Amino acid sequence: MLASHMLMLSLPDLGGDYAPWLVAAAVIVLGLFVYGLKDLLRFSARRVWAISSVCFAEAIRKRILWVTPLAIIGVIIVSQLSSPGDPQDAIRQATKFCLFASGLLVTIVAVILACTNLPREIDNRVIYTVVTKPTTRLEIVLGKVLGFARVSAAILIIMGIFTYAYLKTRTWTEMAQVRRQLATLPPDSTLRPTLAYYANSGFLSTKSLDAASDFQIFGRPPQGNINWMQGGEGEYFIVPFALNDEQKATLTQVADANGAAFVMTTLHIEQHKPNADEKKLIREMGLDKPLSEPAVLPAAPLGPDLPMPQPTTAPTTKPVDEDAPPPVQVRVSLLNEFRRPLSGASPEAEAGRSVTLEKPSKPEDSWYGRMDITADAIQSLVTAGRFNIRVTGHSPATDFGAESLPVMIYIPTADGKGIKITPAPDPNNGGKPAAPEFLSFPGRHGMQLHGQSDGSGPIAVYRFTNASVSRTANDKAALQLQLYVEKNGEFQTDTEGEAYARASVEVINRKTGKSSGQLIVTPELSRTLFVDVPYNSVDGGDFDVLVRGLTKGQWLGMRDTSVALVTADQSFLVNLFKSLLLLWLLSILVVIIAVFCSTFLSWPIAVVCTLVILLGHWGVVQLGDALKPGIGHSTATEFKIYDPGAARVWSQTVEGLSSGLRFVSQFLPDVSRFPVTEYIERGVSVPLGSMLGALAVLLCYGLPLLVISYVILRKKEVAP
Amino acid sequence: MTTTLETPAPAQRPETGAPAPRRVSRRRLGVVVVLIAGLIGAGALRSVAMDYQAQAAGLRGVAAPRNTLGNMNSYALALLLGGLRGPLVMFLWSTSETQKADRDLEDLDTKIEWIRLLQPEFDTVHMFQMWNKAYNISVMMSSPANKYSVIMEAIDYGQKVDQERPGDLNILGAIGGIYSGKLAAKNLPECPYYMRQFREESMSDASRKQVYPEDNRTFHHLSDMKPLLDDKNELRADLITPKRGRPTGEIPGGEWNDGSELQYLAPFKKFPLGVSPVAMAYNYAKRAQVAQTAEGQKPLQLSPMVIDSQPALQLKAWADDEGQQGRAYEAKAFGLSPDLKSADVQAALAALQLDQKPADPKALSDAIFCYNRAISLDPMAVHEYRRHMSNPEYAARINIYQSHLADLESLLKLSTADRDYLQAMLATGSERTRLLQEALKCYREGLANVELTVLDYYTDGDVFTDPHYPKPFVDLLRERKLNDSEENQATIAQAYAAARAVGQLRNFTQFHDEQADYARTLARCAARISSIEQAMK
């Protein structure tokens, strides 16, 4: 089931999910079962093997394997000239060089051998000796492909053995360096956890990673039934709504009658004395001045359970106390189901409208506020059916706590009871209204997590459920952290301040309540960190990982994959084998394309054609934006073609060429589906999906090309 | 079936009867021999050409032996790459720049290193990559420690190039520029961290543990730099051993680079507190300037005037830094809070009493060392300024450098006064009295000097045209009749006080920061003078 699913995911996109498979199947059926049925019936695996053995032996006689020492020397030289950031990086780079060299070697050899073999055999009439035997053209094509695939396999075996031996050697030297570093580092150094992880797990380990099932950003650690967000426009929560027909009809009536509907927000509020940064923000937001405009009175009574809001703040002439917390405000926005501004809603509602919350009569009660929904916005909500309401914590120095139902739509009625529209039911929670999802605004690399030196900033919470935890020998489990530093922090280095940016990681077992305590790590650009945590904090697989930024002014970019659990350490050798297998699949594709080209082209042209087919799709992807619509106009401008006629011709020509390239590239194989180095260089197990993806490309492009090659060769006069 | 494959086609079969493979292999052998001979010949010719070039450069040195793979020259690399060096370099440049724009630093160092190896002859490439690392990439790092590491990598890059092409003005200038523009740049918040880390890394482990015991728990090396000092805190012999003698004939400027790495730090010999990055900046700036003056090398990106002025500027910065360092040790000696910012140290020191006992006597002697170092640097800096301005092409810049010279004069006086004051604290009897008298004299002169400096260079011109400002002072200043001699000191103080008062009255803010800085120095001097006067009553 999983395999078939992964297979579908990895299909090349040719305008429809099944289109390439259908085309491939059609070619195979027509070529093999209709046109070549006779040859298919005479098919002999022994003859194919014999032909492949000839190809293999010929390649060996040509001393093809002698090029492997050259590649090995190249790898050693290039590795010596590399400038790695740390020992792990050295091994990563060496792995990359080894596999790159193997890939380059095997591809070049495959292209040259496969492209030259058939044309030369036809030229020097060696082919006579084969075709005059009772072999079919199908067997010849298959035999040659198999033969060159065997050559590739031989090269990969040699390079694989070298890669493993070389990496082992490098690992010894690099590990010695890590041990030296660990010996000199102070016990509480923030660099220690990652180095200790390397020392325990080694550099050639292969990890499997388990991602969190949920990721949210809170203002405080999750506890009880209230979740908190911090003010200052950094964080928000979002609640999904799905209108049923009855609710749509009601809202339509309200809009038609120009009646009132509100977004009601009910939150717990806690405020503190603003610090210097918050005071500055309060001034910038204009919240240091008394609010002069009273709230607009509602068009109809709100009912007994939702009392009439009072004017937000009475006009006052009293000076504002800088140390006093600001008025409590949130910003409410209406978003579509994809969390983009709802089209048709008022511009204010799209951008979000500030809503001042009213203080409850009893301190333990919730604060509440409302935002009018205009008739246009109501109509948009009805049209959309599914939408989201986002509530952003606006006021600085304020924490906003939300229970399970912090937002709803309220329609006042004449009887005073009103109609309430609650959030969409959550099927994973017994059909109860969906709980709010807490997030922060995105930066370039994920949700922003602002650091505070005392740890009072927001907290990224990664929830792991039923994770398969592997226990290490020292009763620990490992976490992988990829904390992207979006903005550097402020350091007080004038005195004896911090030398490293810091973040803390805490793991709390939801079942047992055991905590790992706050483990300090030092995030850095382009650096993956590993932390060993006590096994009892993750035992059972249900636990939360809390990440805080501890450097003031720093923003960390947090994604759902930023924290992962290392679930198993596997053999590097197996992973290397998987990578080499991917490489071998790629080499078979190369051989098939090369044989295909060589059936109707002379060998130099076949080489070029093979490379174009092989790299065409990749090349177009690399060109990226340069081939997007509009390139014609922009190049005409760049080349200063001012004459309208000439500019139009130029523009249309360039557009035509670029769209032609884009179109053709869709029919070319995507070699990026062979992620040979992508996983292994990061020490992550090559997933089955990637292997199947590569296999899918091979089957989808390779098999039809093989059949077409056979058809061409069968029609070709190669012997009198 | 396999045997037929070897059989040539009948049409191609040779008719002579001679064994074809043998002839072919002979021909091939000839081609291979010619190729190898050609390669060796080209390599030898290139080597001869490079030797000739080095010889023609005269004073410039001999390249480091290329006995490691990392030092392999571009010729060998080009051969290895089969002539694909150009495309590879283009690929490396574009991908490294794209990676930098995307803030993706994975493999970036390796790519830069390959660019260095593939384009060793291009100074502009090296200067760009050094700048790239020190300025563009270092600021991307999130921690001061990692920023420091990247800056040191930029310096290491420069030093590798310098090893391959020793004495190149542009590389030396770029190395000096990184020391002064990054590690010793006072405007950077990380500067104090860089300065201290570099000083500690310049020492041997044993010395560092003794000199900076408070850092023993947290310190670790962040760069690959070998300590510059030995266990006696003297510069390593290999760094100051001349690699060539004085060139024959007349040398323009009279100075020549002897090929040693730290030639211009050799006279200072001992660095008991580690080597300051400003000292390193001076060393490389001086080497670059001498390369320009004596060897006639031309800078590619900076003007000759900039290269020529750098030694003076760096020496002044070094002297300033030593003075500041001295005050920091003084504060430490008397147990003042280590959290004090450098701007607040002066105020804290002003409150110290003469009879106060130092809590940390070693720190006091370190402070005295720093003041002595500042005193020794001061005349050298003045000499460098004079040398620079003696060139008729740069003489017009005297207006800019007059304030620098005035500062140096004040620094000399104040450093001498500070040193004598601290020594007096440790001395007794007549020696103490003598030292106090010396200190008092220097403080008074220094104070007057600072006041004059502020009046001359850091006072808004409108002050002197203001009706509230006494005209006699304007005349005295204009005619430059005031100096720091004893009879003028009172007048200068009055002129200074009047200028400050008018400035405050009119709310002139042009030189606010500089005036505040000088005011702190003046307050400390005044406090010290008062303290000495009281003690001598």
Boltz contact constraints between the chains, C-beta under 6 A:
constraints:
  - contact:
      token1: [A, 54]
      token2: [B, 2]
      max_distance: 6.0
  - contact:
      token1: [A, 80]
      token2: [B, 69]
      max_distance: 6.0
  - contact:
      token1: [A, 82]
      token2: [B, 110]
      max_distance: 6.0
  - contact:
      token1: [A, 83]
      token2: [B, 109]
      max_distance: 6.0
  - contact:
      token1: [A, 83]
      token2: [B, 110]
      max_distance: 6.0
  - contact:
      token1: [A, 83]
      token2: [B, 113]
      max_distance: 6.0
  - contact:
      token1: [A, 124]
      token2: [B, 9]
      max_distance: 6.0
  - contact:
      token1: [A, 125]
      token2: [B, 9]
      max_distance: 6.0
  - contact:
      token1: [A, 126]
      token2: [B, 5]
      max_distance: 6.0
  - contact:
      token1: [A, 129]
      token2: [B, 4]
      max_distance: 6.0
  - contact:
      token1: [A, 184]
      token2: [B, 220]
      max_distance: 6.0
  - contact:
      token1: [A, 186]
      token2: [B, 217]
      max_distance: 6.0
  - contact:
      token1: [A, 186]
      token2: [B, 218]
      max_distance: 6.0
  - contact:
      token1: [A, 485]
      token2: [B, 142]
      max_distance: 6.0
  - contact:
      token1: [A, 488]
      token2: [B, 142]
      max_distance: 6.0
  - contact:
      token1: [A, 491]
      token2: [B, 144]
      max_distance: 6.0
  - contact:
      token1: [A, 493]
      token2: [B, 144]
      max_distance: 6.0
  - contact:
      token1: [A, 493]
      token2: [B, 190]
      max_distance: 6.0
  - contact:
      token1: [A, 493]
      token2: [B, 192]
      max_distance: 6.0
  - contact:
      token1: [A, 493]
      token2: [B, 193]
      max_distance: 6.0
  - contact:
      token1: [A, 494]
      token2: [B, 192]
      max_distance: 6.0
  - contact:
      token1: [A, 494]
      token2: [B, 341]
      max_distance: 6.0
  - contact:
      token1: [A, 495]
      token2: [B, 339]
      max_distance: 6.0
  - contact:
      token1: [A, 496]
      token2: [B, 338]
      max_distance: 6.0
  - contact:
      token1: [A, 499]
      token2: [B, 144]
      max_distance: 6.0
  - contact:
      token1: [A, 499]
      token2: [B, 145]
      max_distance: 6.0
  - contact:
      token1: [A, 500]
      token2: [B, 143]
      max_distance: 6.0
  - contact:
      token1: [A, 500]
      token2: [B, 145]
      max_distance: 6.0
  - contact:
      token1: [A, 501]
      token2: [B, 142]
      max_distance: 6.0
  - contact:
      token1: [A, 501]
      token2: [B, 143]
      max_distance: 6.0
  - contact:
      token1: [A, 524]
      token2: [B, 142]
      max_distance: 6.0
  - contact:
      token1: [A, 524]
      token2: [B, 146]
      max_distance: 6.0
  - contact:
      token1: [A, 525]
      token2: [B, 105]
      max_distance: 6.0
  - contact:
      token1: [A, 525]
      token2: [B, 140]
      max_distance: 6.0
  - contact:
      token1: [A, 526]
      token2: [B, 104]
      max_distance: 6.0
  - contact:
      token1: [A, 526]
      token2: [B, 105]
      max_distance: 6.0
  - contact:
      token1: [A, 526]
      token2: [B, 106]
      max_distance: 6.0
